[in-house]
Amino acid sequence: MTILLVDRDKAALSLLEQRLTDAEPDAQLHAFESALEALAFARTQEIDVAFLEPDLPELCGCDLGQYLKELYPSVNLIFTAEGRAYGYEAMALHASGYLLKPVAADAIGRELDDLRYSIAFKNRKRVFAQTFGNFELFADGKPIAFKYSRTKEILALLILNRGAQTTNGEIIATLWEDDGDPEKKASYLSNLRQDLCNTLTRLKLMNVISKQRGSMAIVPERIECDLYDWLEKKQASRYSYLGDFMNQYSWAEPMHAEIDEISYAME
């Protein structure tokens, strides 16, 4: 369990950290006095639970909570406040809890035992990538619809690369080879990347993609994928390889051949 703690009062933050350590010794705690620093950290690592002081100077704790929910829709927000003034805002955010300071150890335990989103629920992947047969990407059990068909093809390539950063040049070379004007393809790729970002943002799934300047990668641990599971578990995988792989895409043929070799060796 990854827990974020934000409080401008250093003493209150230290006390909360100690009590959380006692209540959940195996949890990963990340404590911040600055809301902006906490938000920057949250953009790099998924948060399960956030204990937030609502009255923060740089960024209101309720606004911070809203940003966290945009990043991770099933994050559990627990507010720690001097009084009840922020109760309505907490309810509007569907917070998991609201504690009054000084926060008692038994109150922390009760909140962690009764989270709005259980950790078991949160560990389920919302995205499933089907690579055996035709490639398809699902969110919450439904196929993801993009504005351009090439956008889905980019995701297929990122999944094939299994977490490695894939540059814009590599994407263009793979999807179009030597076909057409490179400058026009670069412009088209910019539209595809925007389509990708817009669609994933709408579905609150931007955390499945890692973006750097001029490159992108899938985040393997944030998706379920038949290929990844099969490569890791072989015969114990819940998915069966029947000889077909990303049938729509000719550029996937080298990986198809590699999978065939692995499959033959398993027989």
Legacy VTK file of the C-alpha trace (Angstrom):
# vtk DataFile Version 3.0
C-alpha trace
ASCII
DATASET POLYDATA
POINTS 267 float
0.000 0.000 0.000
1.346 3.420 -0.986
0.226 6.251 1.304
0.695 9.984 0.718
0.733 12.329 3.724
0.484 16.103 3.332
0.426 18.575 6.218
2.110 21.973 6.540
2.601 21.428 10.282
5.840 19.466 10.614
4.965 18.149 14.073
1.494 17.011 12.990
2.995 15.372 9.904
5.577 13.524 11.985
2.919 12.290 14.411
0.690 11.103 11.570
3.615 9.334 9.938
4.484 7.545 13.175
0.921 6.403 13.769
0.581 5.167 10.205
3.849 3.266 10.589
2.410 1.588 13.677
-0.902 0.830 11.941
0.530 -0.324 8.588
4.206 -1.283 9.031
4.461 -2.664 5.480
3.036 0.434 3.810
5.181 2.828 1.772
4.779 6.261 3.335
5.626 9.490 1.504
5.272 12.622 3.633
5.276 16.211 2.342
4.793 19.649 3.884
4.225 21.103 0.399
1.107 20.259 -1.623
2.889 21.058 -4.890
5.759 18.718 -4.072
3.261 16.028 -3.105
1.428 16.434 -6.419
4.690 16.255 -8.375
5.519 13.008 -6.586
2.039 11.580 -7.216
2.553 12.058 -10.937
5.433 9.560 -10.761
3.909 6.862 -8.551
0.377 5.599 -8.041
-1.162 6.458 -4.663
-3.537 4.132 -2.790
-4.391 6.398 0.164
-3.809 10.118 0.728
-4.047 11.803 4.137
-4.497 15.487 3.329
-4.730 18.610 5.456
-7.392 20.696 3.656
-5.998 24.100 4.673
-2.696 24.188 2.762
-1.028 27.437 1.649
0.201 26.685 -1.895
-2.696 24.532 -3.025
-5.856 23.799 -1.062
-5.934 20.210 0.158
-9.328 19.722 -1.491
-7.922 20.873 -4.821
-4.966 18.552 -4.305
-7.438 15.754 -3.660
-9.229 16.556 -6.924
-5.955 16.403 -8.854
-5.136 13.061 -7.222
-8.534 11.684 -8.240
-7.914 12.787 -11.819
-4.646 10.855 -11.755
-6.036 7.845 -9.865
-9.843 7.646 -9.816
-9.892 5.050 -7.013
-7.502 6.827 -4.657
-8.767 6.932 -1.070
-8.799 10.517 0.249
-8.764 10.979 4.027
-8.763 14.560 5.287
-7.156 15.538 8.586
-8.510 18.907 9.728
-8.616 21.252 12.713
-12.412 21.433 12.483
-15.413 20.491 10.390
-15.290 23.445 8.005
-14.199 21.349 5.023
-16.709 18.560 5.539
-18.875 19.534 2.563
-15.879 19.702 0.216
-14.731 16.275 1.425
-18.172 14.820 0.745
-18.220 16.364 -2.726
-14.941 14.575 -3.467
-16.390 11.290 -2.148
-13.588 11.135 0.399
-13.005 7.882 2.230
-12.714 9.626 5.610
-12.500 12.864 7.589
-10.483 12.974 10.825
-10.123 15.748 13.375
-6.712 16.694 14.741
-4.947 15.528 16.743
-5.563 12.305 14.877
-5.976 9.349 17.224
-4.233 6.063 16.469
-7.449 4.035 16.699
-9.186 6.429 14.275
-6.454 5.835 11.697
-6.881 2.092 12.091
-10.640 2.336 11.559
-10.217 4.407 8.409
-7.692 1.991 6.923
-9.979 -0.934 7.722
-12.923 0.737 5.972
-11.524 2.349 2.832
-13.946 3.468 0.141
-11.840 1.601 -2.438
-10.310 -1.562 -1.061
-6.706 -2.243 -2.053
-7.788 -5.574 -3.539
-10.178 -3.674 -5.825
-7.527 -1.117 -6.745
-5.067 -3.834 -7.741
-7.345 -4.935 -10.569
-6.144 -3.577 -13.888
-8.670 -1.433 -15.767
-6.939 -1.958 -19.111
-6.628 -5.272 -20.941
-4.518 -5.611 -24.083
-5.393 -8.530 -26.346
-2.492 -9.422 -28.636
-3.294 -13.055 -29.476
-5.394 -12.996 -32.634
-6.357 -9.447 -33.609
-5.026 -6.670 -31.406
-7.620 -4.930 -29.256
-7.476 -2.692 -26.212
-10.204 -2.736 -23.574
-11.006 -0.389 -20.685
-13.358 -1.706 -18.007
-14.315 -4.535 -20.356
-15.202 -2.335 -23.351
-13.100 -1.721 -26.496
-11.442 1.692 -26.471
-12.569 3.809 -29.428
-10.040 6.263 -30.853
-10.639 8.967 -33.428
-7.966 7.477 -35.709
-7.281 3.773 -36.274
-3.550 4.533 -36.314
-3.777 5.646 -32.680
-4.613 2.095 -31.639
-1.744 0.881 -33.805
0.669 3.115 -31.881
-0.515 1.523 -28.651
-0.019 -1.919 -30.176
3.589 -0.972 -30.936
4.160 0.364 -27.411
2.767 -2.860 -25.946
4.992 -4.900 -28.251
8.000 -2.953 -26.921
7.055 -3.941 -23.343
7.854 -0.738 -21.491
10.798 0.477 -23.584
10.609 4.135 -24.623
9.712 4.306 -28.317
10.749 7.463 -30.160
8.624 9.377 -32.637
11.085 8.381 -35.346
10.720 4.700 -34.474
6.930 4.981 -34.542
6.991 6.657 -37.972
9.485 4.130 -39.365
7.442 1.193 -38.095
3.951 2.347 -39.050
4.743 3.931 -42.426
8.179 2.604 -43.354
9.299 4.695 -46.374
5.789 5.676 -47.424
5.281 9.405 -48.081
6.691 12.717 -46.903
8.414 12.431 -43.466
7.332 15.941 -42.462
3.691 15.142 -43.195
4.002 11.908 -41.229
5.463 13.809 -38.285
2.513 16.187 -38.377
0.087 13.277 -38.598
1.855 11.583 -35.664
1.331 14.738 -33.612
-2.426 14.415 -34.252
-2.327 10.756 -33.277
-0.502 11.500 -30.041
-3.106 14.146 -29.232
-5.888 11.648 -29.959
-4.172 9.163 -27.659
-3.848 11.700 -24.830
-7.409 12.980 -25.242
-8.897 9.479 -25.197
-6.875 8.227 -22.232
-7.511 11.449 -20.311
-11.256 11.125 -20.902
-11.113 7.569 -19.546
-8.781 8.634 -16.682
-6.128 6.225 -17.910
-3.143 8.498 -18.595
-1.125 6.568 -15.998
-0.795 3.603 -18.400
1.483 5.710 -20.629
4.894 7.149 -19.774
5.735 10.164 -21.944
9.101 11.794 -22.433
10.160 14.448 -24.892
9.882 12.807 -28.296
9.062 9.311 -27.027
6.430 7.200 -25.276
6.184 3.867 -23.481
3.509 1.642 -22.037
3.669 1.099 -18.264
3.472 -2.731 -18.155
2.502 -3.062 -14.496
-0.603 -0.920 -15.039
-2.210 -3.101 -17.689
-3.267 -6.721 -18.066
-1.888 -8.249 -21.267
-2.200 -11.798 -22.585
1.304 -11.626 -24.094
2.964 -10.437 -20.881
1.190 -13.047 -18.780
2.015 -15.846 -21.244
5.694 -14.900 -21.521
6.026 -14.810 -17.736
4.032 -17.924 -16.805
4.177 -20.100 -19.931
1.943 -23.182 -19.408
0.601 -21.696 -16.156
-0.736 -18.621 -17.961
-4.476 -18.057 -18.029
-4.112 -17.204 -21.731
-3.511 -19.685 -24.544
-1.447 -18.928 -27.630
-3.067 -20.557 -30.668
-0.704 -19.347 -33.386
-2.066 -15.868 -34.114
-0.528 -12.594 -32.930
-1.523 -8.999 -33.751
-2.918 -10.169 -37.067
-3.580 -6.643 -38.385
0.040 -5.518 -38.293
2.798 -6.832 -40.568
5.469 -5.169 -38.429
4.565 -7.591 -35.599
5.741 -10.615 -37.625
9.250 -10.839 -36.055
7.696 -11.042 -32.597
5.158 -13.530 -33.958
8.028 -15.776 -35.057
9.700 -15.444 -31.652
6.468 -16.442 -29.893
6.157 -19.447 -32.221
9.649 -20.607 -31.217
8.822 -20.275 -27.525
5.567 -22.168 -28.073
7.315 -25.008 -29.917
9.879 -25.321 -27.119
7.053 -25.681 -24.597
5.560 -28.705 -26.377
LINES 1 268
267 0 1 2 3 4 5 6 7 8 9 10 11 12 13 14 15 16 17 18 19 20 21 22 23 24 25 26 27 28 29 30 31 32 33 34 35 36 37 38 39 40 41 42 43 44 45 46 47 48 49 50 51 52 53 54 55 56 57 58 59 60 61 62 63 64 65 66 67 68 69 70 71 72 73 74 75 76 77 78 79 80 81 82 83 84 85 86 87 88 89 90 91 92 93 94 95 96 97 98 99 100 101 102 103 104 105 106 107 108 109 110 111 112 113 114 115 116 117 118 119 120 121 122 123 124 125 126 127 128 129 130 131 132 133 134 135 136 137 138 139 140 141 142 143 144 145 146 147 148 149 150 151 152 153 154 155 156 157 158 159 160 161 162 163 164 165 166 167 168 169 170 171 172 173 174 175 176 177 178 179 180 181 182 183 184 185 186 187 188 189 190 191 192 193 194 195 196 197 198 199 200 201 202 203 204 205 206 207 208 209 210 211 212 213 214 215 216 217 218 219 220 221 222 223 224 225 226 227 228 229 230 231 232 233 234 235 236 237 238 239 240 241 242 243 244 245 246 247 248 249 250 251 252 253 254 255 256 257 258 259 260 261 262 263 264 265 266
